[in-house]
């Protein structure tokens, strides 16, 4: 059963992970791989394909941000419950799975090649998804500590 502490912790961890992802996607990925990650473009393309609705980029960004905060954090938690591994390792597992879903399943739906040819974008996307979910796992682990729990409960 999900408690309010767990839900609050998931949101806090999801925010931390998503902010880390966006920082990496826009600032670090271009330096390392020569590409900025733009997962909002995938959301826009999927929405067009599924509903014949053209979203503006900002709406795709907002959707991906929301999915990252809520969905990715929930997926890390689910990976933890299923694998019974520590939260950081569960984050790594979740990140690997979510990267494969994005690049291996969803990108081909909108006309890209499988894993986008394993090029620079896919490699950077791996670091982004893997890192984001590990940050989520780490923050969840930290929030389980006594001091963090007291700080979260006092707000």
N, C-alpha and C positions, 0 to 999 in steps of 0.2 A: 504494500500500500504506500502511496506517495504522501508524505507529510508536507506541511507548508515549508518546513526547513529544507527538505529535499528539493521542493519546487523552487524555492528562493535560491538555493545553492546551484541548481541547474541553470537558472537564468543568469546568475552572477558568473558562473564558469563559462557559459555560452557566450556572454558578452566579452569576457576576457579572450576567449578563443577567436571570436569573430574579429575583434579589434586587432589581434595579432595577425590574423589571416590578411586583413585588408592592408595593414602596414607592410607585410611581406609582399603582397600582390602588387601594390602600387610603387613601393620604394626599393625593395631588395631584389625582387625577381628581375626587374629590368637591368640591374647591375650584374646579376649572376648569369642570367639566361638571355638577356636582350629582349624580353617580352614582359609586358604587364599582364597579369591575369585579369580576365574580364568575365567572370562566371555569369554576370547579369545578361550577357549576350546569349548564353545557353538558355536561360530562363525565358528571355524574349522569344527565341526561336521555338522553344517547346510550347509556349503559350500560343504562338501563331499556328503551329502544327496541330495542336490539340483542340483549340477553340476558334481558330481563324480570327484571332484578336491580336492586333499589333500594340504591344506595350511600349511606352517610352522607356529609354534606358534607365532613368531614375526609378521607375516602378520595378523593373527587373532587378535593379540593385537592392531596392527595399525588400523585395521578396527573398532574394538570396541572403540578405543580412538576417532577416527574420528566420529563415530556414536554418541558417547557421547557428543563431542564438538558441533557438528552441529545439529544432530537429536534430542538429549534430550533438548537442549536449545530451538529449534524450537517447541518442544512439550510442554514445559513449557509456551512459549508465546501463543501457540494455546489454551492451557487450560485456560490461562488468558483471552483470547478473548472470548472463549465460555462460561466460568463460570462467568465472570465479577467479580471475586474475586481478592484480592490484589495478587501481584506477589509471595509472600512467600507462601500463601495458595495455589495458583495455582501450585507452585512447589511441595507442599505436595501431591496434587491431582495427578499431573503428575507422581510423584515418585511411588505412590501406583499403578497406572495403568501400568507403565512400569515394575515394579516388577512382577505384575501378568502376563504380557505378557511373560517376560523372564522365570519365573518359572512355570507358569501354562499352557502356550501355546507352547512356543518354546522348553523347556526342554523335554516335552513328545514327541515332534516330533523326537527327537534324541534318544528315548528309555528310558528316565528317567520317574519315576513315577510322577503323578500329584503333583505339588508343591514340588517335591522331598521329599515327606513324611513329610513336614513341619519340617524337622530336622534342625540341626545347620547351614548348608549351606544356606537353605532357609531363616531362621531367620536373618542371617547376610546379605544376599542379600537384604532383606527388608530395613535394616538400610542403606545399601550402596545406593540403588536406591532412597529411600525417602530422605536421607541426601543430596545426590548429587543434586537432583532437587530442594530442598529447598535452597541450596547454590546458584544455578543458579537464582532462584527467588529473593533471597536477593541481589545478585550482580546486577541483572537487575533493581531492585528497587533503589539501590544506584546510578547506572549510570543515572537514571532519574533525580537525584537531580541536582541542578544548578552547583555546583562546579565540580561534576563528569562529567557532560555534557561538561563543558568548557575544562576540562582536556582531554577528549576523542577527542573533536573537534580540539584541538590545536596540536595534533600529526599527 
